[in-house]
Structures are given as C-alpha cells and as structure tokens.
Amino acid sequence: MMKRRVCSHDMFAVPDSSFVLKGMGGEMYFCNLRCFCLWSVQKVEPFCRR
C-alpha cells in the first residue's frame, strides 16, 4: 500500500520533487519552499510573542 503524501501546510497532494522534513516521529511533506517557510514561521511565532 502506497502512502498518500499531503503537504503539511496547504493540504494539497505533494509531487515527487517536494521538500521532506524527517524526524523521529515521522515525515512531513511540503509542496515547495514557500509552504515550508510559512509552516516554520507559524511554528516559531508563538514563542516570539512571549
């Protein structure tokens, strides 16, 4: 069974030439660099507002 790869930011199907973030908990896929940058800024922003 093949896993369906979905972008972690905009929830679109991810092409083969995508960005993959691998960690101990699994993998996250991003359609392009724009999606990766937007996702990473959203993760860091709450910590900067403290």
Distance bins in CASP14 RR format, pairs under 12 A and 6 or more apart:
PFRMAT RR
TARGET T0000
AUTHOR 0000-0000-0000
RMODE 2
METHOD distances of the structure
MODEL  1
3 13 0 0 0 0 0 1 0 0 0 0 0
3 14 0 0 0 0 0 1 0 0 0 0 0
3 26 0 0 0 0 0 1 0 0 0 0 0
3 27 0 0 0 0 1 0 0 0 0 0 0
3 29 0 0 0 0 1 0 0 0 0 0 0
4 11 0 0 0 0 0 1 0 0 0 0 0
4 12 0 0 0 0 0 1 0 0 0 0 0
4 13 1 0 0 1 0 0 0 0 0 0 0
4 14 0 0 0 0 1 0 0 0 0 0 0
4 29 0 0 0 0 1 0 0 0 0 0 0
5 11 0 0 0 0 0 1 0 0 0 0 0
5 12 0 0 0 0 1 0 0 0 0 0 0
5 13 1 0 0 1 0 0 0 0 0 0 0
5 14 1 0 1 0 0 0 0 0 0 0 0
5 15 0 0 0 0 1 0 0 0 0 0 0
5 16 0 0 0 0 1 0 0 0 0 0 0
5 17 0 0 0 0 0 1 0 0 0 0 0
5 18 1 0 0 1 0 0 0 0 0 0 0
5 19 0 0 0 0 0 1 0 0 0 0 0
5 20 0 0 0 0 1 0 0 0 0 0 0
5 27 0 0 0 0 1 0 0 0 0 0 0
5 28 0 0 0 0 1 0 0 0 0 0 0
5 29 1 0 1 0 0 0 0 0 0 0 0
5 30 0 0 0 0 1 0 0 0 0 0 0
5 31 0 0 0 0 1 0 0 0 0 0 0
6 12 1 0 0 1 0 0 0 0 0 0 0
6 13 1 0 0 1 0 0 0 0 0 0 0
6 14 1 0 0 1 0 0 0 0 0 0 0
6 15 0 0 0 0 0 1 0 0 0 0 0
6 18 0 0 0 0 0 1 0 0 0 0 0
6 27 0 0 0 0 0 1 0 0 0 0 0
6 28 0 0 0 0 1 0 0 0 0 0 0
6 29 1 0 0 1 0 0 0 0 0 0 0
6 30 0 0 0 0 0 1 0 0 0 0 0
6 31 0 0 0 0 1 0 0 0 0 0 0
6 35 0 0 0 0 0 1 0 0 0 0 0
7 13 1 0 0 1 0 0 0 0 0 0 0
7 14 1 0 1 0 0 0 0 0 0 0 0
7 15 0 0 0 0 1 0 0 0 0 0 0
7 18 1 0 0 1 0 0 0 0 0 0 0
7 19 0 0 0 0 1 0 0 0 0 0 0
7 20 0 0 0 0 0 1 0 0 0 0 0
7 21 0 0 0 0 0 1 0 0 0 0 0
7 28 0 0 0 0 1 0 0 0 0 0 0
7 29 1 0 1 0 0 0 0 0 0 0 0
7 30 1 0 1 0 0 0 0 0 0 0 0
7 31 1 0 1 0 0 0 0 0 0 0 0
7 32 0 0 0 0 1 0 0 0 0 0 0
7 33 0 0 0 0 0 1 0 0 0 0 0
7 34 0 0 0 0 0 1 0 0 0 0 0
7 35 1 0 1 0 0 0 0 0 0 0 0
7 36 0 0 0 0 1 0 0 0 0 0 0
7 38 0 0 0 0 0 1 0 0 0 0 0
7 39 0 0 0 0 1 0 0 0 0 0 0
8 14 0 0 0 0 1 0 0 0 0 0 0
8 18 0 0 0 0 0 1 0 0 0 0 0
8 19 0 0 0 0 1 0 0 0 0 0 0
8 20 0 0 0 0 0 1 0 0 0 0 0
8 21 1 0 0 1 0 0 0 0 0 0 0
8 26 0 0 0 0 0 1 0 0 0 0 0
8 27 0 0 0 0 1 0 0 0 0 0 0
8 28 1 0 1 0 0 0 0 0 0 0 0
8 29 1 0 0 1 0 0 0 0 0 0 0
8 30 1 0 0 1 0 0 0 0 0 0 0
8 31 0 0 0 0 1 0 0 0 0 0 0
8 35 1 0 0 1 0 0 0 0 0 0 0
8 36 0 0 0 0 1 0 0 0 0 0 0
8 38 0 0 0 0 0 1 0 0 0 0 0
8 39 1 0 1 0 0 0 0 0 0 0 0
8 40 0 0 0 0 0 1 0 0 0 0 0
8 42 0 0 0 0 0 1 0 0 0 0 0
8 43 0 0 0 0 0 1 0 0 0 0 0
9 18 0 0 0 0 0 1 0 0 0 0 0
9 19 0 0 0 0 0 1 0 0 0 0 0
9 21 0 0 0 0 0 1 0 0 0 0 0
9 28 0 0 0 0 1 0 0 0 0 0 0
9 29 0 0 0 0 1 0 0 0 0 0 0
9 30 1 0 0 1 0 0 0 0 0 0 0
9 31 1 0 0 1 0 0 0 0 0 0 0
9 32 0 0 0 0 1 0 0 0 0 0 0
9 33 0 0 0 0 0 1 0 0 0 0 0
9 34 0 0 0 0 1 0 0 0 0 0 0
9 35 1 1 0 0 0 0 0 0 0 0 0
9 36 1 0 0 1 0 0 0 0 0 0 0
9 37 0 0 0 0 1 0 0 0 0 0 0
9 38 1 0 1 0 0 0 0 0 0 0 0
9 39 1 0 1 0 0 0 0 0 0 0 0
9 40 0 0 0 0 1 0 0 0 0 0 0
9 41 0 0 0 0 0 1 0 0 0 0 0
9 42 0 0 0 0 1 0 0 0 0 0 0
9 43 0 0 0 0 0 1 0 0 0 0 0
10 18 0 0 0 0 0 1 0 0 0 0 0
10 29 0 0 0 0 0 1 0 0 0 0 0
10 30 0 0 0 0 1 0 0 0 0 0 0
10 31 1 0 0 1 0 0 0 0 0 0 0
10 32 0 0 0 0 1 0 0 0 0 0 0
10 34 0 0 0 0 1 0 0 0 0 0 0
10 35 1 0 1 0 0 0 0 0 0 0 0
10 36 0 0 0 0 0 1 0 0 0 0 0
10 38 0 0 0 0 1 0 0 0 0 0 0
10 39 0 0 0 0 1 0 0 0 0 0 0
10 42 0 0 0 0 0 1 0 0 0 0 0
11 29 0 0 0 0 0 1 0 0 0 0 0
11 30 0 0 0 0 0 1 0 0 0 0 0
11 31 0 0 0 0 1 0 0 0 0 0 0
11 35 0 0 0 0 1 0 0 0 0 0 0
11 39 0 0 0 0 0 1 0 0 0 0 0
12 18 0 0 0 0 0 1 0 0 0 0 0
12 29 0 0 0 0 1 0 0 0 0 0 0
12 30 0 0 0 0 0 1 0 0 0 0 0
12 31 1 0 1 0 0 0 0 0 0 0 0
12 32 0 0 0 0 0 1 0 0 0 0 0
12 34 0 0 0 0 0 1 0 0 0 0 0
12 35 0 0 0 0 1 0 0 0 0 0 0
13 29 0 0 0 0 1 0 0 0 0 0 0
13 31 0 0 0 0 1 0 0 0 0 0 0
14 20 0 0 0 0 1 0 0 0 0 0 0
14 21 0 0 0 0 0 1 0 0 0 0 0
14 27 0 0 0 0 0 1 0 0 0 0 0
14 28 0 0 0 0 1 0 0 0 0 0 0
14 29 1 0 1 0 0 0 0 0 0 0 0
14 30 1 0 0 1 0 0 0 0 0 0 0
14 31 1 0 1 0 0 0 0 0 0 0 0
14 32 0 0 0 0 1 0 0 0 0 0 0
14 35 0 0 0 0 1 0 0 0 0 0 0
14 36 0 0 0 0 0 1 0 0 0 0 0
15 29 0 0 0 0 1 0 0 0 0 0 0
15 30 0 0 0 0 0 1 0 0 0 0 0
15 31 1 0 0 1 0 0 0 0 0 0 0
15 32 0 0 0 0 1 0 0 0 0 0 0
15 35 0 0 0 0 0 1 0 0 0 0 0
16 29 0 0 0 0 0 1 0 0 0 0 0
16 31 0 0 0 0 0 1 0 0 0 0 0
17 29 0 0 0 0 0 1 0 0 0 0 0
17 30 0 0 0 0 0 1 0 0 0 0 0
17 31 0 0 0 0 1 0 0 0 0 0 0
17 32 0 0 0 0 1 0 0 0 0 0 0
17 33 0 0 0 0 0 1 0 0 0 0 0
18 27 0 0 0 0 0 1 0 0 0 0 0
18 28 0 0 0 0 0 1 0 0 0 0 0
18 29 1 0 1 0 0 0 0 0 0 0 0
18 30 1 0 0 1 0 0 0 0 0 0 0
18 31 1 0 1 0 0 0 0 0 0 0 0
18 32 1 0 0 1 0 0 0 0 0 0 0
18 33 0 0 0 0 0 1 0 0 0 0 0
18 34 0 0 0 0 0 1 0 0 0 0 0
18 35 0 0 0 0 1 0 0 0 0 0 0
18 36 0 0 0 0 1 0 0 0 0 0 0
19 27 0 0 0 0 0 1 0 0 0 0 0
19 28 0 0 0 0 1 0 0 0 0 0 0
19 29 1 0 0 1 0 0 0 0 0 0 0
19 30 1 0 1 0 0 0 0 0 0 0 0
19 31 1 0 0 1 0 0 0 0 0 0 0
19 32 1 0 0 1 0 0 0 0 0 0 0
19 33 1 0 0 1 0 0 0 0 0 0 0
19 34 0 0 0 0 1 0 0 0 0 0 0
19 35 1 0 0 1 0 0 0 0 0 0 0
19 36 1 0 1 0 0 0 0 0 0 0 0
19 37 0 0 0 0 1 0 0 0 0 0 0
19 38 0 0 0 0 0 1 0 0 0 0 0
19 39 0 0 0 0 1 0 0 0 0 0 0
19 40 0 0 0 0 0 1 0 0 0 0 0
20 26 0 0 0 0 1 0 0 0 0 0 0
20 27 1 0 1 0 0 0 0 0 0 0 0
20 28 1 0 0 1 0 0 0 0 0 0 0
20 29 1 0 1 0 0 0 0 0 0 0 0
20 30 1 0 0 1 0 0 0 0 0 0 0
20 31 0 0 0 0 0 1 0 0 0 0 0
20 35 0 0 0 0 0 1 0 0 0 0 0
20 36 0 0 0 0 1 0 0 0 0 0 0
21 27 1 0 0 1 0 0 0 0 0 0 0
21 28 1 0 1 0 0 0 0 0 0 0 0
21 29 1 0 0 1 0 0 0 0 0 0 0
21 30 1 0 0 1 0 0 0 0 0 0 0
21 35 0 0 0 0 0 1 0 0 0 0 0
21 36 1 0 0 1 0 0 0 0 0 0 0
21 39 0 0 0 0 1 0 0 0 0 0 0
21 40 0 0 0 0 1 0 0 0 0 0 0
21 43 0 0 0 0 0 1 0 0 0 0 0
22 28 0 0 0 0 1 0 0 0 0 0 0
22 29 0 0 0 0 0 1 0 0 0 0 0
22 30 0 0 0 0 0 1 0 0 0 0 0
28 35 0 0 0 0 0 1 0 0 0 0 0
28 36 0 0 0 0 1 0 0 0 0 0 0
28 39 1 0 0 1 0 0 0 0 0 0 0
28 40 0 0 0 0 0 1 0 0 0 0 0
28 43 0 0 0 0 0 1 0 0 0 0 0
29 35 0 0 0 0 1 0 0 0 0 0 0
29 36 0 0 0 0 1 0 0 0 0 0 0
29 39 0 0 0 0 0 1 0 0 0 0 0
30 36 1 0 1 0 0 0 0 0 0 0 0
30 37 0 0 0 0 1 0 0 0 0 0 0
30 38 0 0 0 0 1 0 0 0 0 0 0
30 39 1 0 0 1 0 0 0 0 0 0 0
30 40 0 0 0 0 1 0 0 0 0 0 0
31 37 0 0 0 0 0 1 0 0 0 0 0
31 38 0 0 0 0 0 1 0 0 0 0 0
31 39 0 0 0 0 0 1 0 0 0 0 0
32 38 0 0 0 0 0 1 0 0 0 0 0
32 39 0 0 0 0 0 1 0 0 0 0 0
33 39 0 0 0 0 0 1 0 0 0 0 0
33 40 0 0 0 0 0 1 0 0 0 0 0
34 40 0 0 0 0 0 1 0 0 0 0 0
34 41 0 0 0 0 0 1 0 0 0 0 0
35 41 0 0 0 0 0 1 0 0 0 0 0
35 42 0 0 0 0 0 1 0 0 0 0 0
36 42 0 0 0 0 0 1 0 0 0 0 0
36 43 0 0 0 0 0 1 0 0 0 0 0
37 43 0 0 0 0 0 1 0 0 0 0 0
37 44 0 0 0 0 0 1 0 0 0 0 0
38 44 0 0 0 0 0 1 0 0 0 0 0
38 45 0 0 0 0 0 1 0 0 0 0 0
39 45 0 0 0 0 0 1 0 0 0 0 0
40 47 0 0 0 0 0 1 0 0 0 0 0
41 47 0 0 0 0 0 1 0 0 0 0 0
41 48 0 0 0 0 1 0 0 0 0 0 0
42 48 0 0 0 0 0 1 0 0 0 0 0
44 50 0 0 0 0 0 1 0 0 0 0 0
END
